Amino acid sequence: MKALRFLLIIVCAYFLASCVSTKQADSNSNLERARQTLDSLYLNYSVSNSHLLRENYPFNEQYKVTYLASENQTNMPNQFSYLWPYSGTFSAVNSLLEATHDKKYQQLLEKQVLPGLEEYFDTERTPIAYSSYIRTAPTSDRFYDDNIWVGIDFIDIYQITKEKKYLDKAQLIWNFIESGTDSLLGDGIYWCEQKKFSKNTCTNAPASVLAFKLFEATQDSTYFYQGKEMYSWTKEHLQDKTDYLYFDRINIDGSVGPAKHAYNSGQMMQSAAIQYKLTKDTVYLIDAQKIAKSCYDYFFRDYVTASGKQIRLLKKGDVWFSAVMLRGFAELYSLDKNDMYVTEFAKSLDYAWLHARDEYGLFGVDYSGECCDPKKWLLTQAAMVEMYARLAILNCNL
């Protein structure tokens, strides 16, 4: 009997060591992928003698961005990235710093990412905030969601480093976000300071996340209650009650923009998970779990690989939206320890590494690689860095 018990102990120890070794290998593999993709990003998008980056690769001198252009910029070629894609590099480097605690990534932030970010900082208008294009160009619009994503990055880097200058930036951005609210439609944050036509999930959902993160950093209950109000407003006005996912926006006339994007539902998932962490009220955990299941059903698809294996693959689309959705899944996993969703995410990212990269190490928007994109967007590359880094963090905890 003693011999059998000893043998069982040896076998269990072997499998435990094997499991730990596999997780460590997965973590190291994803870290290496994140590092390589970041290197490819800077190799292909950097601008000589500048901290700024190009919007696309390959770069076209006559390229014009239309999706965020103000009236002053409509016919102007864009030499550099808009703020939104550029800010993706902030998230990417933050995630690598969190995954590795390697000071070189903080140095990269201080010497490359943040100096470039300041090129978008607008001090001419009040409240001061980041504009959508560099301040030396004709005046550009200022988007509340652009600023919220940057604010989240600043509070995240504050939590890693505890350097107050990052917290100060996040609070400065919050002042701008507060200026984007009014009583129309019963509260809610607009999408754009200059185009107040709609109040969007992409402003209100991440604003609630930022508010809760500010509360965690400062213990100022004002942020906590603001986060709760934004979460409740978004749930009331923009959730599809049939599947728990979120519509894109509500227009000032009360009509709803019906599109459903991964980042919108992902941010409400993350907000719900954070509220559960802060309050222990299971209603928020249930909210997050319902959103997670619907995100998995809606934003993944059945896919048969060339070898005949059937997997669930993230749908083709905006890769950065998927990266933000992963933040929600990661937050939820930290609470309920259900690893199904993050494991399925990892399978998609494994497949993308082998099939969706080109000869320059850059990714297209189709994780299967079946649709080849001749033009590669900066934000897509930054999102891939972030996701691989987050998977490395998650693999250490699975």
C-alpha positions as CSV (number, residue, x, y, z in Angstrom):
1,M,0.0,0.0,0.0
2,K,2.8,2.4,0.9
3,A,4.5,1.6,-2.4
4,L,1.3,2.3,-4.3
5,R,0.8,5.6,-2.5
6,F,4.4,6.6,-3.2
7,L,3.9,5.7,-6.9
8,L,0.7,7.9,-7.0
9,I,2.6,10.8,-5.5
10,I,5.4,10.4,-8.1
11,V,2.8,10.3,-11.0
12,C,0.9,13.4,-9.6
13,A,4.2,15.3,-9.2
14,Y,5.1,14.4,-12.8
15,F,1.9,15.6,-14.3
16,L,1.9,18.8,-12.1
17,A,5.5,19.6,-13.3
18,S,4.4,18.8,-16.9
19,C,1.5,21.2,-16.5
20,V,3.6,24.0,-15.0
21,S,6.2,23.4,-17.8
22,T,3.5,23.7,-20.5
23,K,2.1,26.9,-19.0
24,Q,5.6,28.4,-18.8
25,A,6.3,27.4,-22.4
26,D,3.0,29.0,-23.5
27,S,3.7,32.1,-21.6
28,N,7.2,32.4,-23.0
29,S,5.9,31.7,-26.5
30,N,3.3,34.5,-26.3
31,L,5.9,36.9,-24.8
32,E,8.2,36.2,-27.7
33,R,5.4,36.7,-30.2
34,A,4.5,40.0,-28.5
35,R,8.1,41.2,-28.6
36,Q,8.6,40.2,-32.2
37,T,5.4,41.9,-33.3
38,L,6.4,45.1,-31.5
39,D,9.8,45.0,-33.2
40,S,8.0,44.6,-36.6
41,L,5.7,47.5,-35.7
42,Y,8.5,49.9,-35.1
43,L,10.6,48.7,-38.0
44,N,7.7,49.3,-40.5
45,Y,5.8,52.3,-39.1
46,S,8.5,54.5,-37.6
47,V,9.2,58.0,-39.0
48,S,12.8,59.1,-39.2
49,N,13.8,61.6,-36.6
50,S,10.4,61.5,-35.0
51,H,8.5,59.8,-32.2
52,L,5.4,59.6,-34.5
53,L,4.3,56.6,-36.6
54,R,2.7,56.0,-39.9
55,E,-1.0,55.0,-40.1
56,N,-0.5,52.1,-42.6
57,Y,2.2,50.0,-44.2
58,P,3.1,50.4,-46.9
59,F,3.0,54.2,-46.6
60,N,1.5,56.3,-49.3
61,E,2.5,60.0,-49.4
62,Q,-1.0,60.9,-50.7
63,Y,-2.9,58.8,-48.1
64,K,-5.9,60.6,-46.6
65,V,-7.6,59.4,-43.4
66,T,-11.4,60.1,-43.8
67,Y,-12.8,58.2,-40.8
68,L,-11.8,60.9,-38.2
69,A,-11.1,63.9,-40.4
70,S,-12.4,67.3,-39.3
71,E,-13.6,69.9,-41.8
72,N,-10.1,71.4,-41.7
73,Q,-8.5,68.1,-42.7
74,T,-10.8,66.6,-45.2
75,N,-8.4,66.9,-48.2
76,M,-5.1,66.9,-46.4
77,P,-2.7,64.0,-46.8
78,N,-1.9,62.4,-43.4
79,Q,1.8,62.0,-42.9
80,F,1.3,60.4,-39.4
81,S,-1.1,58.2,-37.6
82,Y,-4.2,59.5,-35.9
83,L,-4.3,59.4,-32.1
84,W,-6.4,56.3,-31.9
85,P,-4.0,54.0,-33.8
86,Y,-1.0,55.6,-32.1
87,S,-2.5,55.1,-28.6
88,G,-2.6,51.4,-29.4
89,T,1.1,51.3,-29.0
90,F,0.7,52.7,-25.4
91,S,-1.6,49.7,-24.6
92,A,0.8,47.3,-26.3
93,V,3.9,48.5,-24.4
94,N,2.0,48.7,-21.1
95,S,0.9,45.1,-21.5
96,L,4.5,44.0,-22.2
97,L,5.7,45.9,-19.2
98,E,3.0,44.2,-17.0
99,A,3.9,40.8,-18.4
100,T,7.7,41.1,-18.0
101,H,8.4,43.9,-15.5
102,D,11.3,44.6,-17.8
103,K,12.4,48.2,-17.3
104,K,13.3,48.5,-21.0
105,Y,9.6,48.7,-21.7
106,Q,9.1,51.6,-19.3
107,Q,12.1,53.3,-21.0
108,L,10.4,52.7,-24.3
109,L,7.3,54.4,-22.9
110,E,9.2,57.4,-21.6
111,K,11.5,57.9,-24.6
112,Q,9.3,56.9,-27.5
113,V,5.6,56.3,-26.8
114,L,4.8,59.2,-24.5
115,P,6.8,61.9,-26.3
116,G,4.9,61.0,-29.4
117,L,1.6,61.0,-27.6
118,E,2.3,64.6,-26.5
119,E,2.3,65.6,-30.1
120,Y,-1.5,65.2,-30.0
121,F,-2.0,67.1,-26.7
122,D,-4.1,70.2,-27.2
123,T,-3.7,73.0,-24.7
124,E,-5.5,75.6,-26.9
125,R,-9.0,74.4,-26.0
126,T,-10.4,73.8,-22.6
127,P,-10.7,71.4,-20.9
128,I,-7.3,70.4,-22.2
129,A,-7.2,67.0,-23.8
130,Y,-5.8,64.9,-26.7
131,S,-6.9,65.8,-30.2
132,S,-7.4,63.3,-32.9
133,Y,-4.4,64.5,-34.9
134,I,-1.1,66.2,-34.2
135,R,-1.4,69.7,-32.8
136,T,0.9,71.2,-35.4
137,A,-1.6,70.3,-38.2
138,P,-4.9,72.1,-38.9
139,T,-7.2,71.9,-35.9
140,S,-8.7,68.4,-35.5
141,D,-11.7,67.1,-33.6
142,R,-11.4,65.8,-30.1
143,F,-13.1,62.4,-29.4
144,Y,-14.1,61.4,-25.9
145,D,-13.4,57.7,-26.6
146,D,-9.9,58.5,-27.8
147,N,-9.2,60.2,-24.6
148,I,-10.7,57.5,-22.5
149,W,-8.5,54.8,-24.0
150,V,-5.5,56.9,-23.2
151,G,-6.8,57.6,-19.7
152,I,-7.1,53.8,-19.1
153,D,-3.5,53.4,-20.3
154,F,-2.3,56.1,-17.9
155,I,-4.1,54.6,-14.9
156,D,-2.8,51.1,-15.9
157,I,0.8,52.3,-16.0
158,Y,0.3,54.1,-12.7
159,Q,-0.8,50.8,-11.1
160,I,2.3,49.1,-12.4
161,T,4.8,51.9,-11.5
162,K,3.1,54.0,-8.8
163,E,4.5,57.1,-10.4
164,K,2.1,59.9,-9.7
165,K,2.6,61.7,-13.0
166,Y,0.7,58.9,-14.7
167,L,-2.3,59.2,-12.3
168,D,-2.3,63.0,-12.8
169,K,-2.6,62.5,-16.5
170,A,-5.5,60.1,-16.1
171,Q,-7.3,62.5,-13.8
172,L,-6.7,65.4,-16.2
173,I,-8.3,63.3,-19.0
174,W,-11.3,62.5,-16.7
175,N,-12.0,66.3,-16.4
176,F,-12.4,66.3,-20.2
177,I,-14.6,63.3,-20.2
178,E,-16.9,64.9,-17.6
179,S,-17.3,67.9,-20.0
180,G,-18.9,65.5,-22.6
181,T,-22.0,64.9,-20.6
182,D,-25.4,66.6,-20.4
183,S,-29.0,65.7,-19.5
184,L,-30.2,64.8,-23.0
185,L,-31.2,61.2,-23.2
186,G,-31.0,61.1,-19.4
187,D,-27.2,61.6,-19.1
188,G,-24.4,59.7,-21.0
189,I,-21.2,60.8,-22.7
190,Y,-21.1,62.0,-26.3
191,W,-18.7,60.5,-28.9
192,C,-17.1,63.7,-30.2
193,E,-16.7,67.2,-28.8
194,Q,-17.4,68.9,-32.1
195,K,-20.1,66.5,-33.4
196,K,-22.6,65.9,-30.6
197,F,-25.0,63.7,-32.6
198,S,-24.8,60.6,-30.5
199,K,-23.9,59.0,-27.2
200,N,-22.0,55.8,-27.8
201,T,-21.2,52.6,-26.0
202,C,-17.6,53.1,-26.9
203,T,-17.5,56.2,-24.7
204,N,-19.7,55.2,-21.8
205,A,-18.6,51.6,-21.3
206,P,-14.9,52.4,-21.1
207,A,-15.6,55.5,-19.1
208,S,-17.1,53.3,-16.4
209,V,-14.0,51.1,-16.5
210,L,-11.8,54.2,-16.2
211,A,-13.9,55.6,-13.3
212,F,-13.6,52.3,-11.4
213,K,-9.8,52.2,-12.0
214,L,-9.5,55.8,-10.8
215,F,-11.5,54.8,-7.7
216,E,-9.1,51.8,-7.1
217,A,-6.1,54.1,-7.4
218,T,-7.4,57.0,-5.3
219,Q,-10.2,55.6,-3.1
220,D,-12.2,58.7,-4.0
221,S,-15.8,57.4,-3.9
222,T,-16.9,60.0,-6.5
223,Y,-15.3,58.0,-9.2
224,F,-17.0,54.8,-7.9
225,Y,-20.5,56.4,-8.1
226,Q,-19.7,57.9,-11.5
227,G,-18.7,54.5,-12.8
228,K,-21.9,52.9,-11.5
229,E,-24.0,55.6,-13.2
230,M,-22.3,55.2,-16.5
231,Y,-22.6,51.4,-16.4
232,S,-26.3,51.7,-15.5
233,W,-27.0,54.3,-18.2
234,T,-25.3,52.2,-20.9
235,K,-27.1,49.1,-19.8
236,E,-30.5,50.8,-19.8
237,H,-30.1,52.6,-23.2
238,L,-27.8,50.4,-25.3
239,Q,-28.1,46.7,-24.2
240,D,-29.9,44.3,-26.5
241,K,-32.0,42.5,-23.9
242,T,-32.3,39.4,-26.1
243,D,-28.6,38.5,-26.1
244,Y,-27.0,40.8,-23.5
245,L,-24.7,42.4,-26.1
246,Y,-24.5,46.1,-26.7
247,F,-25.5,48.3,-29.6
248,D,-23.2,50.9,-31.0
249,R,-24.9,54.2,-30.1
250,I,-28.1,56.0,-29.3
251,N,-28.6,59.1,-31.6
252,I,-30.0,62.4,-30.2
253,D,-33.3,61.7,-31.8
254,G,-33.6,58.5,-29.8
255,S,-32.9,56.0,-32.6
256,V,-30.3,53.3,-31.9
257,G,-27.3,52.4,-34.1
258,P,-27.7,48.6,-34.2
259,A,-24.2,47.5,-34.9
260,K,-22.6,45.3,-32.3
261,H,-18.8,45.5,-31.9
262,A,-16.6,43.3,-29.7
263,Y,-15.0,46.1,-27.8
264,N,-18.3,47.6,-26.7
265,S,-19.6,44.4,-25.1
266,G,-16.1,43.6,-23.9
267,Q,-15.9,46.9,-21.9
268,M,-19.3,46.3,-20.3
269,M,-18.1,42.8,-19.4
270,Q,-15.0,44.3,-17.8
271,S,-17.0,47.0,-16.0
272,A,-19.4,44.4,-14.6
273,A,-16.5,42.2,-13.4
274,I,-14.7,45.2,-11.7
275,Q,-18.0,46.1,-9.9
276,Y,-18.3,42.6,-8.6
277,K,-14.7,42.7,-7.4
278,L,-15.4,46.0,-5.6
279,T,-18.9,45.2,-4.2
280,K,-19.1,41.4,-4.1
281,D,-22.7,41.8,-5.4
282,T,-23.2,38.7,-7.6
283,V,-25.6,40.6,-9.9
284,Y,-22.5,42.1,-11.6
285,L,-20.7,38.7,-11.8
286,I,-23.8,37.3,-13.5
287,D,-24.0,40.3,-15.8
288,A,-20.3,39.7,-16.8
289,Q,-20.8,36.0,-17.4
290,K,-23.9,36.5,-19.5
291,I,-22.0,39.0,-21.7
292,A,-19.0,36.7,-21.9
293,K,-21.1,33.8,-23.2
294,S,-22.9,36.0,-25.8
295,C,-19.5,37.5,-26.9
296,Y,-18.2,34.0,-27.4
297,D,-21.3,32.9,-29.4
298,Y,-21.4,36.1,-31.5
299,F,-17.7,37.1,-32.2
300,F,-16.3,33.7,-32.7
301,R,-17.1,31.3,-35.6
302,D,-16.7,27.6,-36.3
303,Y,-13.7,27.1,-38.6
304,V,-12.2,24.0,-40.2
305,T,-8.4,24.1,-40.6
306,A,-6.5,22.8,-43.6
307,S,-5.7,19.7,-41.6
308,G,-9.4,19.1,-41.0
309,K,-9.5,20.1,-37.4
310,Q,-12.5,22.1,-36.2
311,I,-11.8,25.1,-34.0
312,R,-13.6,28.3,-32.8
313,L,-11.9,31.2,-34.5
314,L,-12.3,34.9,-33.8
315,K,-14.3,36.5,-36.7
316,K,-12.6,38.6,-39.3
317,G,-12.9,42.3,-38.4
318,D,-11.3,45.0,-36.4
319,V,-8.5,43.2,-34.5
320,W,-8.2,46.0,-31.9
321,F,-11.9,45.4,-31.0
322,S,-10.9,41.8,-30.2
323,A,-8.0,43.0,-28.0
324,V,-10.3,45.2,-25.9
325,M,-12.8,42.3,-25.6
326,L,-10.0,40.2,-24.3
327,R,-9.6,42.7,-21.4
328,G,-13.1,41.9,-20.4
329,F,-12.5,38.1,-20.6
330,A,-9.3,38.5,-18.6
331,E,-11.0,40.5,-15.9
332,L,-13.8,38.0,-15.6
333,Y,-11.3,35.0,-15.5
334,S,-9.5,36.6,-12.6
335,L,-12.8,36.3,-10.6
336,D,-14.6,33.1,-11.7
337,K,-11.6,31.1,-12.9
338,N,-13.5,29.8,-15.9
339,D,-10.7,29.5,-18.4
340,M,-12.8,28.4,-21.4
341,Y,-13.0,31.8,-23.1
342,V,-9.3,32.8,-22.6
343,T,-8.3,29.4,-23.8
344,E,-10.4,29.8,-27.0
345,F,-8.8,33.2,-27.5
346,A,-5.4,31.6,-27.2
347,K,-6.3,29.1,-29.9
348,S,-7.2,31.9,-32.3
349,L,-4.0,33.8,-31.6
350,D,-2.0,30.6,-32.1
351,Y,-3.6,30.1,-35.5
352,A,-3.1,33.7,-36.5
353,W,0.6,33.5,-35.7
354,L,1.0,30.7,-38.2
355,H,-1.4,31.9,-40.9
356,A,-2.2,35.6,-40.6
357,R,1.3,37.2,-40.7
358,D,3.1,38.4,-43.8
359,E,6.8,38.3,-44.6
360,Y,7.3,41.5,-42.6
361,G,5.8,40.1,-39.5
362,L,2.6,42.1,-39.8
363,F,-0.9,40.9,-39.3
364,G,-4.0,41.2,-41.4
365,V,-7.6,41.4,-40.0
366,D,-8.5,37.7,-40.9
367,Y,-7.2,35.4,-38.3
368,S,-7.4,32.5,-40.7
369,G,-5.1,34.2,-43.2
370,E,-7.4,33.4,-46.1
371,C,-8.1,37.0,-46.9
372,C,-4.8,38.9,-47.6
373,D,-4.7,42.6,-46.9
374,P,-2.2,44.5,-49.0
375,K,-2.4,47.4,-46.5
376,K,-1.7,46.7,-42.8
377,W,-3.1,49.1,-40.2
378,L,-0.9,50.3,-37.3
379,L,-3.6,49.6,-34.8
380,T,-3.9,46.0,-35.8
381,Q,-0.3,45.4,-35.0
382,A,-0.5,47.1,-31.7
383,A,-3.6,45.0,-30.8
384,M,-1.7,41.8,-31.6
385,V,1.1,42.8,-29.3
386,E,-1.3,43.6,-26.5
387,M,-3.2,40.3,-26.9
388,Y,0.0,38.1,-27.0
389,A,1.3,39.9,-23.9
390,R,-2.1,39.5,-22.1
391,L,-2.1,35.8,-22.9
392,A,1.4,35.5,-21.5
393,I,0.1,37.0,-18.2
394,L,-3.0,34.8,-18.3
395,N,-0.9,31.6,-18.9
396,C,0.9,32.2,-15.7
397,N,-2.4,32.1,-13.9
398,L,-4.3,29.4,-15.7
